[in-house]
Amino acid sequence: MPALNVEFSERELADLRAIAKERGTSMKALVREAAAADIARHRALKEGAETFRAFFTAHAEEFAAAFPDDEAVPARGEAA
């Protein structure tokens, strides 16, 4: 399995040791869980943003009609 060496400050390392001890787990497992949670969060946010964009695009005319004051004003030389 591929590995990654990560450098921590003395304070960060001490904090990681303390947290791992409190949770009854290894530092390796603690760091891996934190990275996996961040990856899952990133994927969920990305998927949510894509879903929102698709929904907004599909309903753009409805949004424009409901919120006419929020419509962007075309810049000079751009088509409306």
DODOSE-703538 format. One record per residue (C-alpha): x negated, y negated, z; residue in three letters. Coordinates in steps of 0.001 Angstrom, whole numbers, plus 500000, padded with zeros to 6 digits. Example, Ala and Ser with C-alpha at 12.3 -4.5 7.8 and 13.67 -1.06 7.14 Angstrom:
- 487700_504500_507800_ALA
- 486330_501060_507140_SER
//
This chain:
- 500000_500000_500000_MET
- 498627_496536_499167_PRO
- 497463_494455_502114_ALA
- 496965_490786_502845_LEU
- 494542_489206_505279_ASN
- 496003_486143_506952_VAL
- 494059_483703_509100_GLU
- 495633_482180_512206_PHE
- 494402_479616_514673_SER
- 493524_480884_518157_GLU
- 496769_479372_519457_ARG
- 498890_480996_516733_GLU
- 497231_484343_517348_LEU
- 497836_484080_521086_ALA
- 501488_483199_520457_ASP
- 501879_486129_518066_LEU
- 500367_488500_520619_ARG
- 502713_487226_523324_ALA
- 505809_487482_521114_ILE
- 504868_490977_519931_ALA
- 504344_492072_523527_LYS
- 507699_490596_524604_GLU
- 509443_492437_521781_ARG
- 507566_495672_522345_GLY
- 506225_495760_518813_THR
- 502903_495418_517061_SER
- 501608_492155_515670_MET
- 501551_493754_512225_LYS
- 505237_494687_512499_ALA
- 506109_491231_513848_LEU
- 504409_489420_510962_VAL
- 505847_491835_508405_ARG
- 509395_491343_509799_GLU
- 508982_487560_509710_ALA
- 507777_487651_506108_ALA
- 510590_490023_505078_ALA
- 513178_487765_506745_ALA
- 511803_484721_504919_ASP
- 511850_486577_501591_ILE
- 515479_487616_502176_ALA
- 516402_484030_503132_ARG
- 514698_482655_500030_HIS
- 516509_485128_497769_ARG
- 519872_484355_499398_ALA
- 519375_480591_499009_LEU
- 518334_481032_495384_LYS
- 521350_483233_494657_GLU
- 523652_480779_496428_GLY
- 522286_477865_494408_ALA
- 522749_479796_491162_GLU
- 526319_480705_492130_THR
- 527074_477070_493000_PHE
- 525609_475820_489711_ARG
- 527673_478330_487736_ALA
- 530841_477383_489627_PHE
- 530186_473651_489259_PHE
- 529444_474013_485545_THR
- 532611_476045_485002_ALA
- 534682_473393_486814_HIS
- 532796_470237_485776_ALA
- 535831_468599_484184_GLU
- 537929_469209_487296_GLU
- 535242_467683_489491_PHE
- 534920_464692_487154_ALA
- 538679_464111_487278_ALA
- 538849_464509_491045_ALA
- 535813_462323_491781_PHE
- 535552_459733_488990_PRO
- 533494_457336_491121_ASP
- 530783_459959_491461_ASP
- 530255_460449_487744_GLU
- 526789_459552_486490_ALA
- 526559_456512_484261_VAL
- 524681_457347_481034_PRO
- 521382_455540_480631_ALA
- 520963_453109_477766_ARG
- 520786_454952_474457_GLY
- 522271_458187_475867_GLU
- 525576_459579_474699_ALA
- 528381_459539_477240_ALA
//
